[in-house]
Amino acid sequence: MGTIGTSSDSNETISPIQRPDAGGKLAVKTKTLQVNHFSVKFNPKSRIIHYNVDVSPQSPPQPGRPPRRISKTELSLIRDKLFRFIVTLTLVNILEMSRLEDYIRGRALSIPRVILQGVDVVFKENPTKCTVPVGRCFYPMNPKFRETNLQPGVIAVGGFQHSLKPTRQGLSLCLDYSVLSFKKQMSVLDFLHEQITGFNLREFGRYRKHVENVLIGLKVHVTHRRTKQKYTVARLTGKDTRQINFPAVDAQGNPTGQLSLVGYFQNRYQIDIRYKDIPALDFGGNKTNYVPMELCVLVEGQRYPKEYLGSNAAKNLKDMCLPPPRVRQDAIQAMVNSRCGPCGGDIVGNFEMNVSNVMTTVTGRVLGPPKLKLSDPSGRTIHMALTPEKCQWNLVEKSMVEGKPVECWGILDFTLRSRCVFFDNRFISKLIEKYNKFGIIMKEPVWIEKTDMLKLGNYNQLSDLLEKINDAVSRKYRCRLQFLLCVMASKDPGYKCLKWIAETKVGIVTQCCLSGNANSAKDQYLTNLALKINAKIGGSNVELINRLPHFEGDGHVMFIGADVNHPASRDANSPSMAAVVATVNWPAANRYAARVCAQEHRTEKILNFGEVCLELVSCYERLNGAKPEKIVIFRDGVSESQFQMVLGEELQDLKRTFERANYSPTITLIVAQKRHQTRLFPSPAENEMTSATRGNVLPGTVVDTVIIHPFEFDFYLVSHHGSLGTSKPTHYHVLWDEHDFTSDKLQELIYDMCFTFARCTKPVSLVPPVYYADLAAYRGRQYYEAKIGMQSPLASSVSSATSNSNDMDFYKLHSDLENIMFFI
């Protein structure tokens, strides 16, 4: 546990380690793959000259008026028509491309980030002019690359995102397909009819609140004059259009009387306003700026938040975001060749750069799956051998390695008085029957409590209810609940509060389920439920027959995962949530303890990282009678630009903390990255389309040549089945290594660990320490959201992220849950 702290660490420059070999050799088969990296050739003798451009209006402001602001639209026009304004150019920097060449060839170890940023600006110039930029993505609108109607007034549009990467083959352009939902370009009145069910202009007053919710913040163009200027709707006018008057002024700004809005448009533009009995749009600003709704059109390319989509629209958007490999590959190729893409036009060529329009070809090695340890229902050990093509297993006539007997459990049924599906108590016998098939004891629940969904929305009532159940079971049966099965009629925000109270205040492990799923009691559902319950109460679902690669000898080893969950982009105050998880058993290394800490808004550095890890080491020592001699840390969520922070601050804090405790384990630090654009595609000649792969590369596919870093230790690994869309490899980048890993040993270690994830019977896409850290950090986010959303003395309104984060009670785990896997 920890609270917000401050750091005075000096940034020590430490470079990531270099690759220890020429790449791995281990493989059960090799495959020719195509990668969405496109080779960029540049002249190392060329230079990019960086200027600052200062633009100001040539004419002075009118008397009594503030200086005129130049809009973004005008600034974009200025780039093409500089002669209309006074322009000042200031030389900022000269970017020598030879520095980038030196880095790629290994003659310089420090990445020339400024040079890459300059080249990135060059590649973004054409799509910025031709498309709608949203964040780091670009969406062509005229014509649209791909378009799907999602719901009235909303469409999904295909686009792309790209980045530049120094790789073993040189500079590469990495481009990937992207999809986003947008509001359709249409008149404001048509948009209201599509967005608001039953909307009627004659009864506008009934819909005013809905109209404000839909329109405020939207950008619009006006149709009564020729202009590309965009206006933002600030509010609706308080009066109807026919009743609006505003002060008229002459050319010098002197008042000349009152003018009606209807009369103004008739006299100035010869337009008869048709809809006079509804409000006009108010664009805000320093002067009166009212425009009738019928003269306004939505600006094209305005994002529509996906959380506002209906269920069918959300599903359609997801389907479009997850095209099969061949469709995605064709889309990427089309965008590289497009006139709207980063290679379109003459801009890149003008800077003496040339981009290949052919995907990079690499050889992928397929690693063999490990042999697994399971049990049969009688408790005998089963050795499970898997094939590279089918790395999944099932529990038919098999069981978990260590199934924990369930002797003291309860049910909290929230479906009382529900309009949805009531909970069918026959589910209990079906779950017990499933446990019997596994050969694991599961007794009847010792407590069944019925209540309604309203309890989930009331902190005090829910807290009292959980305390009552916990205390009653303890008194009556003289044992603690192993877990409480919580049955809900539907998904509900109160789920967050239930987890918050149970895991921080009361100390109960909960397993939630929807009554509809429980009542159907499908066999796979019951199996998945049993897997989660067994892991939460201390059991072991699957283990490896052999010890993890590279650690076959004596000595304890701990694996640590660390991640930070940040608030949504539109949230300017909430704290970030850091989570650190660590294995607490060896050699199975499949049970974890977690710690969750809050820190300043959008702070990526994990504060007090060393103290948190030392606490987890102490936990390991209490359970095993020895401290781990070797520690492997997997850090999630950091980009290349943050590697120095991880090395120079987090790692050094950890080492100093361990030194103060007279503890000196060997340490390896690896970053796991999922937020990248690299995709691997089977070559057409070797594409084995099966129901398991769906046209994706095989699980266990690793690439550590050509597209990787010029000299640092990194690789791409697809460890999971691509059952949905196109498989995304995880990019592993080793920053620090005191265990002398080879490429083969590290890749095999990570792939083998992906088979030990507790919630499923197949390998996962991300090494489990990072996967669990991500789940634990998200649970911390749920605690925070529960706190600010509940009406209780503990959930009073908050004024800043700091005040919330310093309140340890809202995320400090109950002592009974600190060392178990409550978060899965």
N, C-alpha and C positions, 0 to 999 in steps of 0.2 A: 504494500500500500504506500501511497505517497500523496503529497499535496503539491500545489504550485510552488516552485522555488525559482531562484534566479541563478544564473551561471556566470561566473567570472573567468571561465576557462579561456586561456589564450589559444588561438587557433594554431596548432602545430601542423606544419605541412608534412603530410605523410602520403606517399603515393601508393595506389593499389599494387599488389604484387604482380609480377610478370608470369606469363604462362610457363609451367615447369617442363613442358615437352611439346612435341609437334602436334598433339591431339591424341585422342583415344584410338585404340585398335580393337577393343572388345566389340563383338557383334555376332548375332546368330544369323543375320542376313544384312545385306546392304541394299539401298534403294536410291535410284536417281530421282532427285526432287527439284522442283522449281520454286524459287523464293521471290517475293515481291520486292526485291532490291534491284535497282537499275543503276548500272555503272555510270559514274559521272567523270568525264575526263576534263581536266583544266590545265591551263598554262601556268606552271609554277613561277614563271617570271612576271605574270600579270599582277596588277594591283587593283584593289577596290578602294575608291576614295570616298570617305564618309563626310558629308556636309550636314550642318544644321541649316534649315531654311526658315527664316522669320518673315512672315507675311503680315502686312497691315494695310488697312484701307487708305486709299490715296486722298479722299476727301475727308475733311474734319467732320465730327459729329454736329448735328443740328443743335441750336441753343436749347439748353434744358434737357437734352437727351444724353444718355450714357453712350460711351463709345460703342460702335456697332461691332458685334461679335461675328466672326466669319464661321459659317457652319461647316460641318464635315463634308457636306455635299459640295459646297463651294471650293473647299480645299482640294477635293479630288479633281475638280475642273481646272484649278489653278495649275496643277501639274502639266496640263496640256496647253494652257493659255496663260503663261506667266506675264505677258505684257499688260494685263489689265490692272496690276497692283504694283506697289513698291516692294521689291523682294531683296532680302539680304541673305547672302550665302556665307557661312562661316565654316572653314576647314576644321574638322574635329579629329580625324584620324586617317592614316593611310594603312590599309590592310594588305600586307604582303602575302600573297598566296604561297610563297616559298616556305613560310612557317607551317602551313598546313601540310605541305609535301614532306617536310622534315618530320613531322609528327607521325604521319602515316607510314613513313619508311623506318620509324624507330630511332631517328637521329635526335629527336627531342622527346622527353618524357612528360612534359606538361602540355595538356591539351590547349590549343589556341582557340579558346571559346569565343573570343571577339571575332576571329576570322570566320568561324562557323556561323555566328550570328549574322555577319555581313552577307555571307553566301545565302543564308536562309532568307534574308530580306529580298535578295535577287529572285529566288525561286517563288516567293509568295507574291511578287508584284503583279504578275499576269492574272492569277486567280483572284486577287483582291479587286482588280478592275472588272473582271468578267463575272464574278459570282457573288453570292451573299456569304460573307465570312461569319461564322459563329464559333467563338473560342478559337481552337486550332483547326477547325474544319471549314471546308468550302462547299457551297451548294449551288450548282448552276441552276438558274431560273429561266433563262431565255436562250435556247429551249431547256426544259428540265431534263436532267439525265435519266432519272427514273421517278415515276410518280404513282402514288396509290391513294385513292380516297379512303380516309379513315372514318370520318363521321361528318355530318353537315358542317361546312365551313372550315374543315381541317383536312390537310393532306400530308402524306409522308413523301419526302423528297430524298433521293439518293445523292450522295456527294462523296467527298474524299478528305483524308487528312494525310499529311506527309511530313517526313523529317529527313535530315541529312545525317549520315553516319560514317565516320571513319572506320573502314573495315580492312580485313586482310587483302581484299582485292583492290583497295583504294577507296575513294569517296563514293558513297552509294546514296541514291535517292530511294527511300523506303516509302511506298504509297499504299494506303489501304482504303477500302470501301467504308462509307459511313452513311447513316440514315438518321433523319430528324423530322419531327412533326412541325408543320407550319400552318398558320392561318392562311386561308385562300385569299388571293387578291380579288376583292369585290367591293361593291358600294357598301357603305356603313349600314344602310337600311336593309340591304339583302343579308348582310352578316347577322344583324339582329334577328331577322326572321329565321335564319338557319340555326342560330345558337340558342334562342329562347323558345321553348315549347309553347305554342299557342299565342305567340306575340301578335298584338293587334295595335296598329298605330292609333285607332280611334279610342283605345282605352290605355293610352300611354302611362297614365298615372299609376295604374295597377302594376306596371312592369318597371317603373323607374329604378328601383333598387337593383333589379337584375341587369338593366341596361348599364348602370354605373359599374357594376362588377365586370361586365363584359368589355366596356369601352375604355375606362380610365386606364391610362398608360399606353394605349395603342398609338401607333404612328400612322398618320394618314397623309395623303396628298389631297390638294384641292383641285376642283375641275373648272372653276370659274376663271382661272387665268393659267397661262402656260408657265409652269415652273416645276423644277424637280425638288423643290424644298419639301422637307418632311416636317410635319407638326405633330406634337405629342398631345393627346387629349388629357387635359388637366382635370376637367370636371364638366358637368352639364350646367347650363345656365339655370338660374333659379326661376326665370320666367319663360313662358312660351315665346316662340320666335316673333309672333306678331306684336307682342308687348314690349320687346326689347328696344330701348333707345340708348344712345351713347353720345358723349360730347364730340362735336365736330371741331376740327382745328384747321387753320389755314397753313400755307407752306412754311410760315415762320413759327408754327406751333401755337398760335394764339387761338383761344376758343371763339367759335362763331355761332354756337347754339347747340340744339339737340337734333339728332338724326336717328330715324328709325332704321332698324336692321333691314327690314323688308324694303324700305324705300332706298336705302343705300345700294342694295344689289340691283334694284330696278334701274336706278339712275346711272350707276357706275358701269354695270356690266350688261344691262338690258336683260336681266334674268328675273322672271316671275317665280317667286318662291311658292312651291306647291303645298308643302306641309308646314302651315303656319302655327298649328296648335300643338306642337311638340317643342321641347327645348332645343336650343342650338348647342353646338360644341364650343367649349371655352378652352383655348389653347394656352391660357395663362400668360406669364411674362409681364413686362413692365408697362405694356399698353393694352388697351382693349383689343381683343382678338377673338371675335365671335364669328362662327361660320355655320350656316344651316347644315343639318346632317345630310340632306340630299345632295350636297355639293362636295361630299368627302368620300374618298376611296381608300381602302386599306393599303398601306405600303406593302409591296411584295417582300417575302422573306422574313416575316415576323414569327419567331419561335412560339410554338404552342406547348406549354409544359405537359410532359407525358403523364404526370400524376393526375391531370384533369381529364384524361381520356376515359371513355366508357370501357367496360370490360372487353367487348368485342374489338373496339378500336385498338386497345392496348395489345391484344393478342395479334392483330394484324400488323401492328408496328413491330412487335417482337419478331414475327415471322419474316418481315422484310429485312430486319437487322441481322438475321441469321441465315443467309443464303447458303446452299450447299457449296462445296469447294469449287466445282467447275463454274458455277454462276458467279461466285465471288471473284475468281481468277479472271473471267471474261470482263467483269465490271472494272477491275483494276487496270487491265490492259487498255480498255476503252478510255479511261480517264488519263492515262499516260499519253495516249495519242490525241486527246481532245485539245481543241483550240482554247478551251477554258482552263486546262490543266496547268501545272507548274512549268511544263515544257512548251506550252503554246506561245505563239508570237516569236519575236526576235530578241526578247530581253536577255534570256540566258546566253544565247549566242553572242550578243553584244559584249558580254563579259568574258569572252573566250572560253566558254564551257560548252560541252556537248554531252547529251544524255542518251544512252542506249535505250531503245524501246523494247528490248528483249529482257525477260526475267532472268535472273542469275540461276545457273544450274549448279547444284551441289550434290554431294553424296551423303545420304543419311544412313547412319548405322542403327540397326534395331537391336536393343539390348534384350537379353532373355529375362523372363520374369523369375522371381525367386520362388523357392519351394515354401509352401505355407504350412503352418501347424494349426489344425483344428481338432475337434473331438467328435466322437460319436455319442449318441444319447446315453451310452453306458459309462462314459468317462474315459474311454481309451483314446489315445492320441492318434490322429489321422494325419498322414503326410499328403499334402495336395500338390500335385504337379500341374502347372498351367502351360498353355502354348502361347507363343507370341501373338498369334492371330486372335485368340480368345482368352484374355486375361481375367475374365470374370469367373466367379464361383457362386455356388448357392449353398443353402443349408438344408437341402432335402436329405433326410436321414443322416444329418450331421448336426453339430452343435458348436457353441463358442468354446474357445480354449479353456476358459475359466468362467463358468456361469455362476453368478452369485445367487444363492437361494433367496427368494423373496418371502419373508415371513411376517413383515409388519409394514403394510402399505394401506393407503386410503384413497377414496374417490371424493372429489369435490365437483358436484354436478351443477353447472350454471344454467341448465336448460329448463328449469322450473318456470312455468308461465311463458315459455318461449313460443313465438309465432312460427319459428322454424322447426327443425327436427328435434324431437325429444330424445333423450338418451335412453337406449334400450339396454336394460340390465343383463340381457343375454350376452352382451359383449364380454362381461367378466368371465363367464365360463369358457368363451372362445379363447380369450387371452391365456387363461390358466391351461387350457388344452394345448395351446401352442407351446407354452413352457414345458408341459409334460412331454411333448414330442422332442424337445431339446434335451430331455433328461434333467431338467432343472426344477427344483421345488418352488412352487408358487402357491401359497395358501390363499384362502379367501381374504378379501380386504377386511381390516379390523375396524374401519370407519367409513361410512358413506354419508355424506352431507349433501342435501339438495338446497339450492338457492337460485336466484335469477341473475341475469346478465347485468342488471343495474348495480349489483354489488361491485362489479369491476370498475365502475366509475366513481366510487366513493372510497377515499383513502381510509378513513376511520373505520367504516364498516368492514372493509376487506381485511384491514390489519387485525381488527378484533376477531374476525371469523377465523383467520389463519392461526392466530395465537390460541384461540379456544380449541381448535382441532388438535394442535400440537400438544397443548397441556393435557387435554382429556386423554389422548392416546398414551402419553407418558405416565399419567396417574393410573389409568385402568389396566394397561398391559405391561407397565414397567419396562418399556422399550421406546426407542425413538423411531419415528416414521422413516423408513428407508426412502420412500418417495410418495408424493401425492399426485394422483392422476387427476388432472383438471380438464373437465369436458365442457366445451363451449358450443353454443348454438351457431355461432358465426365468428368470423374474424372481428376483433374488437381492439381499439386502442388501449383498453384496460389490461390487455395482455402484458404490456410493459410494466404497469404498476404491480401486477401480480408477481412478476419476476423480481422486481425491485424489492418489494416487501418480503417475499419469501427468502430471497438470497442475501439480503443485507440486514434485515431486522429479526426475522423469525428463525431462519436457519433450516428451511425445508427444501429438499430437492423436489422440483415439480416437473411433471411431464404433461404437456398440454396436447389436446387433440380436439378435432371438430366432431360433433355428434354424428354428422352424416357419414364421415369416414369410419368412425367407430362402429356404427350400426351395420354398415356393409361388411365390415370385418373380413376384408379380402386377405388371403394368405400372405401375400407380399407385404401388405400394410402391417399385419401383425408381426411379421419377421422384423421389419424395419423398426417398429416400436420396441420390440424386445432388445434389439441391438443397442438402441439409444439408452434404454433403461439400464441394461447391464453395464454399459460403460459409465453411466452416471453414478451408479452405486458401488463402483470399484471393481467390476469384473474385467475380463480381458476377452475380446471378441476374436482376434486373430493375431498370430505371431509368426515370425520367420523361423524356419527349421535351423538355419545357420545364423551365426552372429552377423551383425551388420558388417559389410566390407570395410577393411582397413582397421577395424577394432576387434580383431579375432582374439587378441591376447588378453592378459589379465588387466585389471584396473577398471575403475568405474568411469563411465562416460555420460555426460548430460548434454541434451539437445535443447537449445533455447530458441523460441520464436518471439519476435517483437514487431509490433505494428502500431500505427496511430490512425484513429478514425477521426476525420475532420467533418465539421458541420457542412450543410449544403451551401452551395455558392451564394444563395440569396440570404443566408444567415450571417449577419455581421457581428454577432455577440457571443454565441454559444462557445463553450470551451471545446478543445480537442480532447479526445480520449485515447490514452496510451494503454496498451496491454502487453504484458510480458508473460509468456507461458514457458514451462520447463518440464522435461521428463523427470519422473520421480521413481522410476524402476530401471533396472539393468540386469540382464542384457536385452530384455524384451523391448524396452524403450517405447512403450505404447500407452503409458498412463501419464497424465499431465496435471500440474497445478498451475493456477493462474493468479495474476495480480493486475488490477485495473487502477489507473491513475488519471486524474483530470489535469489538464495544463492549459496554458493560455491559448486563446483563439487562433486556430490554424498554425500552431507551432509544431513543426515536424520533429525537432530534436526531442528525444525522450529524456525529460529531466530526472535527475537522481537515478539514472539507469543502473549505475553500479550498486547502489543500495538495494534496489529492487531485485537485482540478480543475486546479490549476497543473501538476501532473505530466502530466495528460492533454493540456493545452495544449502542453507541451514535446514530447510524443510527436507531436502534430499538426505542430508546427514541423519536427521531424526528417524527417517523411515528405513534407511539402509545401514546405519552404523558407520558410514564413511562418506567423506566428501568426494565428489567426482574429480578425477585427476586430469580429465580431458573435457573441454567444453567446445561445442560447435554451435555457433549463433547464426540463425537465419533472420535477416532484417528485411521487412517488407515495406513497400510503399515509397521508396526513395529513388530519385532520378540520378543520372550521372553527375549533375551539378551539385548534388548533396552528398556525394561520396566523401568529400573532404570533411564535412560535418560529422559523418558517421565515424570516420577514422580518427579525426583529430579531437573530437569532443566526446562522443558516446563511448568509443572503445577506450580512450585514455581515462575517462571517468571510471570505467569498469576496472581497469588495471590498477589505478590508484586506490580504489576502494578495496580490492583484493589484497593489495600490498599492506594496507593499514591493518588488515585482519590476519596478516602473516599467512596468506593463502596464495599459492602461485600455480594454478593449473595451466596447461597449454591451451591455447585458444585459436580457433579458426572462425573467421567472420565472412559470411556469404550474403549477398543481396539477392533476393528473389523478386523479379519484376514481371508483372502481368500487363502493365499499362504501356504497351509498346505496339507498334504496327506490323511487326514481322509475321508473315504467314508462310507455312510450308505446304506445298501442293505436290501430290504424286505426279510424276511425268505421265503424259497420256499413254505411253507404251507400257507402263508398269502399274497403272491404276487398277487395283483389285477392288472393284465395287462389291462389297458384301454388306449384309444387314448389320454387321458389327461396326464396320468402319465408315459406311455411307460415303465412300469416296475420299475419306481422310487418310492421313498417314497412320501407320500402325502405332499403338501405344508402345513406348520404349524407344521411339525414334529420337536420336540425338544428332545435332549438327554442331561441330566445333572446328570447321574450316571455312575459308572464303568469306563468309558474311559476319564473322565474329571480329572482335577488337584486333587491331594490328599486332598488339604484343601483350595485352593483359589477359588474365585467366578468366574466360567466360565461355558459355555454351548455351544452346537452346535445347530444351527437352520437352517432348510431348509424352506425358506419362499416363494419359487417360484415353478412354474411348471417345471418338468424336461422334456421339449419337445425335447431336443437334448442331446444325450449322457447320462452320469450318473450325477445326481444332486450332486453338491458340497455344503456341508453345510458351513455357515459362522460361524466361531468360535469367540464368544464374550467373552472377559475377562475383568472383572471389576477391575480397579486398585485403584479407589478412589470413596467413596460414602458418601455424606452428606445428602442424602435423604431417607436413611433407606429402600432401595429397598428390597423386598423379591424376591425369584426366580420367583414366579408366576407373580408378578407385572411387573418386568423388561422384562421378556420374552413376556408377552402380549403387553407391550408398544412397543417393537421393532417390533413385528409381525404386529401390527396394523399400525405402521408407514410405513411399506413396501407397504401398499395399497394406499399411498398418492403420489407415484411417478408420475410426471406430464406427462410423454411421452407415457404411455401405459395404458391399461385397465385390468391389472392383477397385483398381487403382485410381487415385484422384489426380487432378491436374496440377496440384501445388503441394510441395513437401509439407507434411502434417504440422510441424511446429509453427509454420507461417499460417496455415489454414486455421489452426486453433487460435492463434493470436488475433487473427482477423475476426473470428467469432466472438472472442472475449472482448475485444475493443468495441464491437458493435453492441454487445450486451451493456457495456458502460454507457454508450450513447442512449440505449433504451432506458437505463436508470435515470439519466438526466432528463430525457423527454417526459418520463413519468413524473418526475419531481415538479417540473414547471407546469405540467398539465393537470395535476390533481389539486383539488380544493381541500387543503388541510393546513394545520399550523406549520408542518414541515415543508409544505409546498407553497409558501408565500411568494408573491411576485418578486421578480429579481430585476436588478438594475444593470448588472454587468457580468461578463463571463468570469471575472476574478472572484466576485463574491460567491458565485455558484461553485466554482471549482474548489475553493478553500473549505467548503462544507464537506468534510470527510464522510459524514454519515450517509450521504446519498449514494456513495459508491463503494464504501468499505464493506468487504464481504464478511458475512457471519463466520465465526471461527470454525463452525462445523462444516463449512463448504470450501474453505480456503484451499484445501489440498485434494479436491476431487474434481471430476470433469462435469461440473454443473452446467457448463456453457454450451454443450453440444445438443 
